[in-house]
Amino acid sequence: MTASVSGGQAHGHEPENEDDPHGLNSLSKFTLFETKSRFYITASTADTHRVLKIDRTDPTVLNVVEDSTVYDSSELDLLLRMVQDGNKSQGGLEKVLEFHGIVGFVRFTAGWYLILITKRSVVGLLGGHYIYHCDETTLLTIASKSERTTQETKMLNTFQQVDLSKNFYFSYSYDITNTLQTNLTVTDDNRRWNTRFMWNHHLLSPAFDLEEPKGRSRWVLSLIHGFVDQAKINVFTRTVYLTLIARRSRHYAGARFLTRGANEHGHVANEVETEQIVSEPLATPFGRKEAPPPDHPVSDFGAGYGGYTSFVQYRGSIPVMWHQESNQMTPRPPIEITIKDPFYTPAAKHFDDLLGRYGAPIFILNLIKSRETVPRESKLLFEYGQCVEYLNQFLPEGKKMRYIAWDMAQAAKSGHQDVMGVLEDVCEESLQATNFFHGGPARNEVGSGPHRDRPLLQHGILRVNCVDCLDRTNAAQFAIAKRAFGHQLYALGLIGSPYLPFSCDAVDVLTEMYHDHGDTLAWQYTGSALVNRVDTYRRVKAAQWSSHSRDLLENIRRFYNNSMLDADKQSAINLFLGVQPSFPKYDLERPNYQQWFTPSHLDEPKSDELAPVNQVYREYYKPHILSQFGRLYAFTMNSTTRFHAKPKNDLLSSPFESRVAAEMPSPTTRQPTARRSARRWATPIETPGSPRPPSTTPALPPSADPHPPSTSAKPTYDPTSSHPLQTMISALLDPPDIDQRIKDYQWYTQYHASDSGDLDSVLSGEEKDLQLYMRMAKLAEGENVDRYLGSGTLTSTHGASANAGGGGGGEKSSVEMMGDMLFFIGERERGKREDTGKNVTLYENWLKGSA
């Protein structure tokens, strides 16, 4: 079996200047022609055309010739007429079909097959680059004559069990295998395909070179397997795109109980990279990066792609060698650790690969159970903790992995912990260390701290896992994504605080996207949807019978698929990906057990200039589509305006404001400070892309920021420019007369023990006041109060008279005495606030006057 790719020269012209030879293809219209001896594939965009030739004479040899000439329409017609005339004796040239891309080539036991995409649908739009879902494919035999044996037919049926019409995505002009940060910061000359996520790598390798970036073929159409969804958020007159891209790794891929843990190469099961892109597309393309002026440092990016932000998180199985023996009688097979490696070689390879792809630090969030009656998951808890502790001792300070083990299932059952709040705290701590990607300067309001005037790069990753990396992991990734979503919106200048409430339209859209994200990945790995959703851990629907019945149904479906169908599914995936059955081999080369990592992977992120992105005006601006706006994907995209039915008077409400008048107080609903963290010993670090609050976050040392902002761009804070409401709140939190208030409070607390009067006399005076009040009340009711007088009598309004002991004073009515008493009480209360001595004097004079 051999394969060859060569370039041919024919009459025509070289590529136009604006057609970047190293850029991705923008070919989207393909046509297949056939003769007796060859396949001819033409690819067109606007008025430029390319040709690919496939030999059909030898069924055991794949000979693909890529014509490097670019033809115009008339030249292509002339070429096809020449081929037609040259093959008249063998039946001429026949048009077979029109299609949308080449998936690849495959061979089993006989001849080669060609796999083509025949139907597609738009699911995303990034900077003018469309992302498509593969809706339908066809498989054609390349050889003109071939005979299928029984073994050939069986392998073909197994191969077709991988349904290419479900959850496979591609783009003609955007490198969907790489993150947005890689696409916007690495030039085409240096950027390679991320073949880890290219599921048709095995199918394209026989015909094209996929590893060399400079010789990249425009016919290569990379397919990722996972999940892509996009929605737009209408913020009054502005529009924000929320895009979710999940890429499943092709290494060690398969069914649930047949791929567990890690293999000997460090590849883990159920490995998924999830990228959350929040962008404000003020223009259709990403933008054009102009060359920096000579007097400006290269590390200052300038404006760049300031409307685009990206946050990447990662899920994957526990990277130790373990397995579960699935059988038809045990729904939950026991977990067994296959190999006890004291040096954790598979985990070392795995984490070294993560450091090379994402940088340091690596945050590890382990959500498996810690308390079990029969130990299952807890076996892995101890092994994983020992693994990270061993590997961490060889990493330098500041680059060590940060390991957080938290029993999420127990926390949800107890009901005493805010599960979502704890997960958001973990995200906040990781964001402070790893940041997220923003292609331009921060757009948030300039505060008292330094304002970020350059793009922000993500360097590091948050790795989440449970046992299956499905239910708990997806709920955790949603909580993490929610917190990152707030920071991304804050960096774009759309909200005034990087914290979002749960009950708002934007978070509802994000919740539904992560529900679909989790269900899709669960179907791919286990054959059923999620069992526990986000609402389960928020305790919103956990007590409803509908939720319990759905969970029971999904568990039954999961058990059936794992017991009956997973073996055939695993065989189909292995055949599709080209995985050959292999036996473990003893490696004679002894690895370095101390320096298990590559030193260059720990380097600081480079401040290279932002890379230009090839323009796709001819692909996006099509006259036949622009004549009807309803046919444009940007107009038909899911939106927050259609997410909830709103009354007419609520059409202009903000999608970031809570619809609930007063939510229950919890760490996820209150407005915390920027240095809220999951652990008390976490170092307070400035919120990524945000100015520091004036009095909550201490200033960082100069060495904490490797790229200090220029002094010329640092703003000055003017207190007089603050909003009146902000000024009032500041005065309430930090009163200007706080010293006087403290003195008043101390005087009140020490009033009875002051030096201005005797404590006993004050207490006895208050007792006399009470007795006098009781007398006046009885007088007002017309009763005889002689028994209350003690040493004398008092004249009442009914004629009762008495002589006051001591002889002086004259007679007073009860009304007058009541007025005197009230006057004294008012004066006494006023005297308390002015002078204690004056109060005592007034009290003595009143007693003498009323005797």
Secondary structure by P-SEA (a helix, b strand, c coil): cbbbbbccccccccccccccccccccccbbbbbbcccbbbbbbbcccbbbbbbbbcccccbbbbbbccccccaaaaaaaaaaaaaaacccccccccccccccccccccccbbbbbbbcbbbbccccccbbbbcccbbbbbbcccbbbbcaaaaaaaaaaacccccccbbbbccccccccaaaaacccccccccccccccccccccccccccccccccccbbbbbcbbbbbbbbbcccbbbbbbbbbbbbccccccccccccccccccccbbbbbbbbbbbcccccccccccccccccccccccccccbbbbbbbccccccbbbbbccccccccccccccccccaaaaaaaaaaaaaaccccbbbbbbccccccccaaaaaaaaaaaaaaaaaaacccccbbbbbbbaaaaaaaacccaaaaaaaaaaaaaaacbbbbbcccccccccccccccbbbbbcbbbbbbcccccaaaaaaaaaaaaaaaaaaaaaaccccccccccccaaaaaaaaaaaaaaaaaaaaccccccccccccccccccccaaaaaaaaaaaaaaaaaacccaaaaaaaaaaaaccccccbbbbccccccccccccccccccccccccccccccccccccccccccccccccccccccccccccccccccccccccccccccccccccccccccccccccccccccccccccccccccccccccccccccbbbbbcccccaaaaaaaaaacccaaaaaaaaaaaaaaccccccccaaaaaaaaaaaaaaaaaaaaaaacccccccccccccccccbbbbbccccccccccaaaaaaaaaaaaaaaaaaaaccaaaaaaaaaaaaaaac
